[in-house]
Protein backbone atom coordinates (compact mmCIF):
# COMPACT_ATOMS: atom_id res chain seq x y z
CA UNK A 1 0.00 0.00 0.00
CA UNK A 2 1.22 3.57 -0.61
CA UNK A 3 2.56 5.50 2.36
CA UNK A 4 0.17 8.08 3.89
CA UNK A 5 0.20 11.37 2.03
CA UNK A 6 1.46 14.41 3.94
CA UNK A 7 -0.41 17.55 4.87
CA UNK A 8 -0.65 20.10 2.08
CA UNK A 9 -1.24 23.26 4.18
CA UNK A 10 2.50 23.86 4.54
CA UNK A 11 5.63 22.99 2.56
CA UNK A 12 6.83 19.51 3.36
CA UNK A 13 10.17 19.57 5.15
CA UNK A 14 12.77 17.52 3.27
CA UNK A 15 16.20 16.87 4.75
CA UNK A 16 18.91 15.59 2.42
CA UNK A 17 21.70 13.82 4.28
CA UNK A 18 25.08 14.13 2.55
CA UNK A 19 27.50 11.37 3.51
CA UNK A 20 31.27 11.52 3.24
CA UNK A 21 32.14 10.86 -0.41
CA UNK A 22 28.74 11.99 -1.72
CA UNK A 23 28.24 11.98 -5.48
CA UNK A 24 27.47 15.61 -6.46
CA UNK A 25 24.94 14.64 -9.13
CA UNK A 26 22.76 12.53 -6.85
CA UNK A 27 23.11 15.04 -4.00
CA UNK A 28 21.58 17.76 -6.18
CA UNK A 29 18.61 15.75 -7.45
CA UNK A 30 16.18 16.29 -4.52
CA UNK A 31 16.66 20.05 -4.50
CA UNK A 32 16.32 20.28 -8.27
CA UNK A 33 13.25 18.07 -8.67
CA UNK A 34 11.35 18.79 -5.45
CA UNK A 35 12.35 22.44 -5.61
CA UNK A 36 10.48 22.74 -8.92
CA UNK A 37 7.16 21.69 -7.32
CA UNK A 38 5.67 25.16 -6.79
CA UNK A 39 6.74 25.54 -3.18
CA UNK A 40 5.31 22.22 -1.98
CA UNK A 41 8.68 21.21 -0.50
CA UNK A 42 11.37 22.97 1.49
CA UNK A 43 14.60 21.10 0.79
CA UNK A 44 17.62 21.52 3.08
CA UNK A 45 20.90 19.63 3.11
CA UNK A 46 22.81 18.47 6.15
CA UNK A 47 25.70 16.27 7.22
CA UNK A 48 25.96 14.02 10.26
CA UNK A 49 27.93 16.66 12.20
CA UNK A 50 27.31 19.89 10.30
CA UNK A 51 30.84 19.92 8.90
CA UNK A 52 31.83 19.75 5.21
CA UNK A 53 32.20 16.34 3.56
CA UNK A 54 34.34 15.06 0.72
CA UNK A 55 32.54 14.63 -2.55
CA UNK A 56 32.95 11.83 -5.04
CA UNK A 57 34.56 14.43 -7.31
CA UNK A 58 37.53 16.74 -6.79
CA UNK A 59 35.91 19.19 -4.38
CA UNK A 60 34.51 19.41 -0.87
CA UNK A 61 30.84 20.03 -0.08
CA UNK A 62 29.92 22.52 2.62
CA UNK A 63 26.37 22.58 4.03
CA UNK A 64 24.37 25.04 6.11
CA UNK A 65 22.82 22.51 8.47
CA UNK A 66 23.70 19.84 10.97
CA UNK A 67 21.72 16.73 11.90
CA UNK A 68 19.20 18.70 13.97
CA UNK A 69 17.03 19.28 10.87
CA UNK A 70 16.38 15.52 10.78
CA UNK A 71 14.27 15.91 13.94
CA UNK A 72 11.45 17.69 12.10
CA UNK A 73 11.83 16.39 8.55
CA UNK A 74 8.77 14.86 6.89
CA UNK A 75 11.04 13.16 4.35
CA UNK A 76 14.70 12.26 4.72
CA UNK A 77 16.70 11.49 1.58
CA UNK A 78 20.12 9.87 1.87
CA UNK A 79 22.16 10.19 -1.28
CA UNK A 80 24.77 7.85 -2.67
CA UNK A 81 28.52 7.46 -2.33
CA UNK A 82 31.07 5.50 -4.39
CA UNK A 83 31.15 1.79 -3.54
CA UNK A 84 34.55 2.21 -1.88
CA UNK A 85 33.00 4.71 0.55
CA UNK A 86 30.06 2.54 1.62
CA UNK A 87 30.51 2.21 5.38
CA UNK A 88 31.15 -1.32 6.61
CA UNK A 89 29.34 -0.33 9.79
CA UNK A 90 27.61 2.81 11.01
CA UNK A 91 29.86 5.34 12.68
CA UNK A 92 28.66 6.79 15.96
CA UNK A 93 27.77 10.11 14.29
CA UNK A 94 25.87 8.44 11.45
CA UNK A 95 23.96 6.13 13.80
CA UNK A 96 23.06 9.12 15.99
CA UNK A 97 21.89 11.09 12.96
CA UNK A 98 19.66 8.26 11.75
CA UNK A 99 18.22 7.88 15.25
CA UNK A 100 16.93 11.46 14.99
CA UNK A 101 14.57 10.61 12.11
CA UNK A 102 10.93 10.65 13.19
CA UNK A 103 9.20 7.24 13.26
CA UNK A 104 6.56 8.47 10.80
CA UNK A 105 8.96 10.18 8.40
CA UNK A 106 9.39 8.95 4.85
CA UNK A 107 12.95 7.70 4.34
CA UNK A 108 14.48 7.54 0.87
CA UNK A 109 17.79 6.18 -0.38
CA UNK A 110 19.42 6.83 -3.73
CA UNK A 111 21.65 4.07 -5.09
CA UNK A 112 24.31 2.92 -2.58
CA UNK A 113 22.58 4.69 0.32
CA UNK A 114 20.40 1.57 0.57
CA UNK A 115 23.40 -0.04 2.28
CA UNK A 116 23.17 2.59 5.03
CA UNK A 117 19.46 1.96 5.60
CA UNK A 118 20.05 -1.80 5.61
CA UNK A 119 22.97 -1.50 8.03
CA UNK A 120 20.66 0.45 10.36
CA UNK A 121 18.09 -2.38 10.16
CA UNK A 122 15.50 -0.14 8.54
CA UNK A 123 15.00 -2.44 5.55
CA UNK A 124 14.69 -5.77 7.38
CA UNK A 125 11.67 -7.67 6.05
CA UNK A 126 11.05 -5.08 3.34
CA UNK A 127 11.44 -4.97 -0.45
CA UNK A 128 14.26 -2.73 -1.58
CA UNK A 129 16.62 -2.07 -4.45
CA UNK A 130 20.07 -0.67 -5.08
CA UNK A 131 22.48 -0.47 -8.01
CA UNK A 132 22.40 -3.71 -9.98
CA UNK A 133 26.20 -4.09 -9.86
CA UNK A 134 26.12 -4.27 -6.06
CA UNK A 135 23.22 -6.70 -5.74
CA UNK A 136 25.29 -9.75 -4.82
CA UNK A 137 27.26 -7.88 -2.17
CA UNK A 138 24.05 -6.44 -0.76
CA UNK A 139 22.39 -9.84 -0.52
CA UNK A 140 25.38 -11.34 1.27
CA UNK A 141 25.44 -8.56 3.85
CA UNK A 142 21.70 -8.15 4.35
CA UNK A 143 19.85 -11.45 3.84
CA UNK A 144 16.84 -10.12 5.77
CA UNK A 145 16.11 -7.62 3.00
CA UNK A 146 14.00 -8.69 -0.01
CA UNK A 147 16.26 -7.18 -2.66
CA UNK A 148 14.97 -6.63 -6.19
CA UNK A 149 17.89 -5.42 -8.33
CA UNK A 150 15.86 -5.35 -11.55
CA UNK A 151 13.77 -2.23 -10.90
CA UNK A 152 14.34 1.53 -10.81
CA UNK A 153 12.83 2.08 -7.39
CA UNK A 154 10.79 0.37 -4.69
CA UNK A 155 8.25 1.99 -2.37
CA UNK A 156 7.57 -0.20 0.66
CA UNK A 157 5.46 1.84 3.03
CA UNK A 158 7.53 4.75 4.35
CA UNK A 159 10.80 3.23 3.09
CA UNK A 160 11.72 4.09 -0.51
CA UNK A 161 14.86 2.87 -2.24
CA UNK A 162 16.14 3.59 -5.72
CA UNK A 163 18.79 2.28 -8.04
CA UNK A 164 21.75 4.08 -9.56
CA UNK A 165 22.24 7.75 -10.39
CA UNK A 166 19.32 8.96 -12.56
CA UNK A 167 16.82 6.75 -10.73
CA UNK A 168 17.03 9.44 -8.05
CA UNK A 169 15.10 11.61 -10.51
CA UNK A 170 12.49 8.88 -10.89
CA UNK A 171 11.98 8.43 -7.17
CA UNK A 172 11.72 12.19 -6.54
CA UNK A 173 9.09 12.46 -9.29
CA UNK A 174 7.33 9.48 -7.69
CA UNK A 175 7.25 11.43 -4.41
CA UNK A 176 5.66 14.44 -6.13
CA UNK A 177 3.20 12.18 -7.96
CA UNK A 178 2.23 10.36 -4.77
CA UNK A 179 1.88 13.55 -2.73
CA UNK A 180 0.25 15.87 -5.27
CA UNK A 181 -0.83 13.92 -8.35
CA UNK A 182 0.54 13.30 -11.81
CA UNK A 183 -0.39 16.78 -13.06
CA UNK A 184 2.18 18.49 -10.87
CA UNK A 185 4.71 15.67 -11.40
CA UNK A 186 4.41 16.13 -15.16
CA UNK A 187 4.86 19.89 -14.77
CA UNK A 188 8.00 19.35 -12.69
CA UNK A 189 9.34 16.92 -15.28
CA UNK A 190 8.78 19.44 -18.08
CA UNK A 191 10.52 22.17 -16.11
CA UNK A 192 13.51 19.92 -15.47
CA UNK A 193 13.43 18.44 -19.00
CA UNK A 194 13.33 14.83 -17.80
CA UNK A 195 10.97 11.93 -18.62
CA UNK A 196 7.82 12.38 -16.52
CA UNK A 197 7.33 8.71 -15.79
CA UNK A 198 9.52 5.65 -15.76
CA UNK A 199 7.65 2.96 -13.88
CA UNK A 200 9.47 1.53 -10.85
CA UNK A 201 9.20 -1.88 -12.45
CA UNK A 202 11.19 -0.87 -15.51
CA UNK A 203 14.45 -2.74 -15.85
CA UNK A 204 17.49 -1.02 -14.28
CA UNK A 205 20.12 -2.29 -16.63
CA UNK A 206 19.37 -2.30 -20.32
CA UNK A 207 21.99 -3.28 -22.84
CA UNK A 208 21.54 -0.71 -25.59
CA UNK A 209 24.02 -1.03 -28.45
CA UNK A 210 24.82 2.08 -30.41
CA UNK A 211 22.42 2.08 -33.40
CA UNK A 212 23.91 1.49 -36.78
CA UNK A 213 24.48 4.63 -38.80
CA UNK A 214 21.26 5.52 -40.58
CA UNK A 215 19.22 2.91 -38.71
CA UNK A 216 15.52 3.72 -38.40
CA UNK A 217 14.15 4.47 -34.94
CA UNK A 218 10.91 3.38 -33.29
CA UNK A 219 10.46 6.78 -31.62
CA UNK A 220 7.90 8.04 -34.15
CA UNK A 221 5.89 4.84 -33.79
CA UNK A 222 5.92 5.16 -30.00
CA UNK A 223 4.59 8.72 -30.29
CA UNK A 224 1.96 7.51 -32.76
CA UNK A 225 0.90 4.73 -30.38
CA UNK A 226 0.59 7.11 -27.43
CA UNK A 227 -2.05 9.03 -29.38
CA UNK A 228 -4.01 5.80 -29.94
CA UNK A 229 -3.90 4.00 -26.61
CA UNK A 230 -7.67 3.58 -26.69
CA UNK A 231 -7.37 1.34 -29.74
CA UNK A 232 -6.45 -2.38 -29.85
CA UNK A 233 -2.95 -1.88 -31.22
CA UNK A 234 -1.24 -5.05 -32.39
CA UNK A 235 2.41 -5.77 -32.96
CA UNK A 236 1.67 -5.85 -36.68
CA UNK A 237 0.11 -2.36 -36.44
CA UNK A 238 3.23 -1.00 -34.75
CA UNK A 239 5.67 -2.68 -37.13
CA UNK A 240 3.58 -1.55 -40.09
CA UNK A 241 3.67 2.07 -38.94
CA UNK A 242 7.45 1.84 -38.48
CA UNK A 243 7.75 0.21 -41.93
CA UNK A 244 9.77 -2.66 -40.52
CA UNK A 245 9.39 -6.39 -40.45
CA UNK A 246 8.05 -7.79 -37.18
CA UNK A 247 11.43 -9.26 -36.26
CA UNK A 248 13.35 -6.07 -37.01
CA UNK A 249 10.81 -3.91 -35.18
CA UNK A 250 10.85 -6.04 -32.01
CA UNK A 251 14.65 -6.15 -31.95
CA UNK A 252 15.02 -2.40 -32.50
CA UNK A 253 12.26 -1.58 -30.01
CA UNK A 254 13.98 -3.65 -27.32
CA UNK A 255 17.33 -2.03 -28.10
CA UNK A 256 15.88 1.48 -27.76
CA UNK A 257 13.42 1.02 -24.89
CA UNK A 258 14.62 -2.03 -23.00
CA UNK A 259 11.12 -3.53 -23.05
CA UNK A 260 9.05 -5.57 -25.45
CA UNK A 261 6.44 -3.55 -27.38
CA UNK A 262 3.65 -5.36 -25.51
CA UNK A 263 5.02 -4.60 -22.05
CA UNK A 264 5.70 -1.00 -23.03
CA UNK A 265 2.11 -0.58 -24.21
CA UNK A 266 0.80 -1.93 -20.90
CA UNK A 267 3.00 0.48 -18.96
CA UNK A 268 1.75 3.44 -21.00
CA UNK A 269 -1.87 2.37 -20.55
CA UNK A 270 -1.43 2.00 -16.80
CA UNK A 271 0.24 5.41 -16.61
CA UNK A 272 -2.65 7.02 -18.53
CA UNK A 273 -5.18 5.23 -16.32
CA UNK A 274 -3.45 6.55 -13.19
CA UNK A 275 -3.72 10.08 -14.52
CA UNK A 276 -7.43 9.67 -15.26
CA UNK A 277 -8.07 8.18 -11.81
CA UNK A 278 -6.35 11.13 -10.19
CA UNK A 279 -7.88 13.84 -12.34
CA UNK A 280 -11.60 13.01 -12.44
CA UNK A 281 -14.55 10.81 -11.63
CA UNK A 282 -14.81 8.59 -14.70
CA UNK A 283 -16.02 5.05 -13.88
CA UNK A 284 -13.37 2.36 -13.97
CA UNK A 285 -14.91 0.68 -17.02
CA UNK A 286 -14.85 3.98 -18.92
CA UNK A 287 -11.22 4.59 -17.98
CA UNK A 288 -10.37 1.08 -19.12
CA UNK A 289 -11.89 1.85 -22.52
CA UNK A 290 -10.11 5.21 -22.73
CA UNK A 291 -6.69 3.60 -22.23
CA UNK A 292 -7.18 0.48 -24.32
CA UNK A 293 -7.91 -2.25 -21.77
CA UNK A 294 -10.76 -4.50 -22.87
CA UNK A 295 -12.57 -4.46 -19.51
CA UNK A 296 -12.49 -2.86 -16.11
CA UNK A 297 -11.31 -6.20 -14.73
CA UNK A 298 -8.29 -6.06 -17.04
CA UNK A 299 -7.45 -2.55 -15.81
CA UNK A 300 -7.74 -3.69 -12.21
CA UNK A 301 -5.42 -6.61 -12.87
CA UNK A 302 -2.73 -4.51 -14.57
CA UNK A 303 -2.93 -1.65 -12.06
CA UNK A 304 -2.61 -4.05 -9.15
CA UNK A 305 0.37 -5.74 -10.81
CA UNK A 306 2.05 -2.35 -11.31
CA UNK A 307 1.46 -0.65 -7.95
CA UNK A 308 -0.31 -3.17 -5.73
CA UNK A 309 -3.66 -1.39 -5.28
CA UNK A 310 -7.09 -1.34 -6.89
CA UNK A 311 -8.34 1.62 -8.98
CA UNK A 312 -10.71 2.60 -6.17
CA UNK A 313 -7.95 2.56 -3.55
CA UNK A 314 -5.62 4.51 -5.84
CA UNK A 315 -8.25 7.18 -6.50
CA UNK A 316 -9.13 7.36 -2.79
CA UNK A 317 -5.50 8.09 -1.92
CA UNK A 318 -5.57 11.24 -4.02
CA UNK A 319 -9.12 12.23 -3.12
CA UNK A 320 -8.38 12.18 0.62
CA UNK A 321 -5.56 14.69 0.29
CA UNK A 322 -7.85 17.13 -1.45
Long-range contacts (C-beta under 8 A, 24 or more apart in sequence): 1-157, 1-308, 1-309, 1-313, 2-155, 2-178, 2-307, 2-309, 2-317, 3-106, 3-155, 3-157, 3-158, 3-178, 5-178, 5-179, 5-317, 5-318, 5-320, 5-321, 6-74, 6-75, 6-179, 8-40, 8-179, 8-180, 8-321, 11-39, 11-40, 11-41, 11-42, 12-40, 12-41, 12-42, 12-74, 12-75, 12-179, 13-41, 13-42, 13-44, 13-69, 13-72, 13-73, 13-74, 13-75, 14-41, 14-42, 14-43, 14-44, 14-73, 14-74, 14-75, 14-76, 14-77, 15-44, 15-45, 15-46, 15-65, 15-69, 15-70, 15-73, 15-75, 15-76, 15-77, 16-43, 16-44, 16-45, 16-46, 16-76, 16-77, 16-78, 16-79, 17-45, 17-46, 17-47, 17-48, 17-67, 17-70, 17-76, 17-77, 17-78, 17-79, 17-97, 18-45, 18-46, 18-47, 18-53, 18-61, 18-63, 18-79, 19-47, 19-48, 19-53, 19-78, 19-79, 19-81, 19-85, 19-87, 19-94, 19-113, 19-116, 20-53, 20-54, 20-81, 20-85, 21-53, 21-54, 21-55, 21-56, 21-81, 21-82, 21-84, 21-85, 22-53, 22-54, 22-55, 22-56, 22-61, 22-79, 22-80, 22-81, 23-55, 23-56, 23-57, 23-79, 23-80, 23-81, 23-82, 23-111, 23-165, 24-55, 24-56, 24-57, 24-59, 24-61, 25-165, 26-79, 26-80, 26-110, 26-111, 26-165, 26-168, 27-55, 27-61, 27-79, 29-79, 29-110, 29-168, 29-169, 29-172, 30-77, 30-79, 30-168, 30-172, 32-192, 33-169, 33-172, 33-173, 33-176, 33-188, 33-192, 33-194, 34-172, 34-175, 34-176, 36-188, 36-191, 36-192, 37-176, 37-180, 37-184, 37-188, 38-184, 38-187, 40-176, 40-179, 40-180, 40-184, 41-75, 44-69, 46-70, 48-91, 48-93, 48-94, 48-96, 48-97, 49-93, 56-81, 56-82, 56-85, 67-93, 67-96, 67-97, 67-100, 68-100, 70-97, 70-98, 70-100, 70-101, 71-100, 71-102, 72-102, 73-101, 73-102, 73-105, 74-105, 74-106, 75-105, 75-106, 75-107, 75-108, 75-175, 76-101, 76-105, 76-106, 76-107, 76-108, 77-108, 77-109, 77-110, 77-172, 78-107, 78-108, 78-109, 78-110, 78-113, 78-116, 78-117, 79-110, 79-111, 79-113, 79-168, 80-109, 80-110, 80-111, 80-112, 80-113, 80-164, 80-165, 80-168, 81-112, 81-113, 82-112, 83-112, 83-134, 86-112, 86-115, 86-116, 87-115, 87-116, 87-119, 89-119, 90-116, 90-119, 90-120, 95-120, 98-122, 104-158, 105-158, 106-158, 106-160, 106-175, 107-158, 107-159, 107-160, 108-160, 108-161, 108-162, 108-171, 108-175, 109-160, 109-161, 109-162, 110-162, 110-167, 110-168, 110-171, 111-162, 111-163, 111-164, 111-165, 111-167, 111-168, 114-138, 114-161, 115-141, 115-142, 117-159, 117-161, 118-142, 118-145, 122-159, 123-159, 123-161, 126-156, 126-157, 126-159, 127-154, 127-156, 128-154, 128-156, 128-159, 128-161, 129-153, 129-154, 129-161, 129-162, 129-163, 129-204, 130-161, 130-163, 131-163, 131-164, 131-204, 132-163, 132-164, 132-204, 132-205, 133-164, 149-204, 150-203, 150-204, 150-205, 151-200, 151-201, 151-202, 151-203, 151-204, 152-198, 152-199, 152-200, 152-201, 152-202, 152-204, 153-200, 154-200, 155-200, 163-204, 164-204, 167-204, 169-194, 170-198, 170-200, 173-197, 174-200, 178-317, 179-321, 180-321, 181-278, 181-279, 181-318, 182-271, 182-274, 182-275, 182-278, 182-279, 183-275, 183-278, 183-279, 197-271, 199-267, 199-270, 199-271, 199-306, 201-267, 201-306, 202-258, 202-259, 202-267, 203-258, 203-259, 206-257, 206-258, 208-255, 208-256, 208-258, 209-255, 211-252, 211-255, 211-256, 215-252, 216-242, 216-243, 216-244, 216-252, 217-252, 217-256, 218-242, 218-249, 218-252, 218-253, 218-256, 218-257, 219-256, 221-249, 222-257, 222-264, 225-265, 225-268, 226-268, 229-265, 229-268, 229-269, 229-272, 229-290, 229-291, 229-292, 230-289, 230-290, 230-291, 230-292, 231-292, 232-292, 232-294, 233-265, 233-292, 235-261, 235-262, 265-292, 266-302, 267-306, 269-293, 269-302, 270-302, 270-303, 270-306, 273-299, 273-303, 273-311, 274-303, 274-307, 274-314, 277-311, 277-314, 277-315, 277-318, 278-314, 278-315, 278-318, 284-311, 284-312, 287-311
